[in-house]
Amino acid sequence: MNTKKVTDTTERKKLKRVARKKAAPKAKRAAGVARGSAKKKIRHQAQGQRKR
């Protein structure tokens, strides 16, 4: 939801909360997809190579 034109902070928060309630629920993350800290780390990245 675009609330840039609303200057009052509390009013903007109310609008965003309403929009969040109306929005369809997000799908669950797939089982095989790692999130941030669970991702495999790389020791040293060569220039121009894929990270993972």
N, C-alpha and C positions, 0 to 999 in steps of 0.2 A: 504494500500500500504506500502511495506517495503522500507524505505528510509535510513536505517542505514548505508549503504555503501557510501552514498553521504555525503561528508564532508562539502561542501559549504552550508551555511545556506540559502542564497537567492535561490540557485538552488533547494534545498530541498523544500522550500516553493512553488516554481513554480510547481514542480512535484506533490506536495500534492494538490494544487489548481486544477490542470488538472484532477487528479484522482477523486477529489470531484465532479467536473462537470460531469465526465463520469458516476459516480456511479448512480444506480437507486435511485429514491427518497424514503426516509424512510416513512413507513406507519404512519398515525396519531395515537396518543395514544388513546386507548379505553376510552369511556366516563366514565366508572366506576373506572378507575385506578387513584388513588391519587398520586401526586408527592410530593417529599420532605416535604415542610412545611405544605402541606395540609393533610399529613398522621395523623392518630389518634395517639396521644401521650400516652405513658404508664407512670404511676406514679412511680411504684416500681416493678421491675422484680424479681420474685422468681428464685432461682438457678435451672437451668435445665428445665425451662418452655419455651413455645413458647412466643414470644414477642407480637404477634398480632393474 
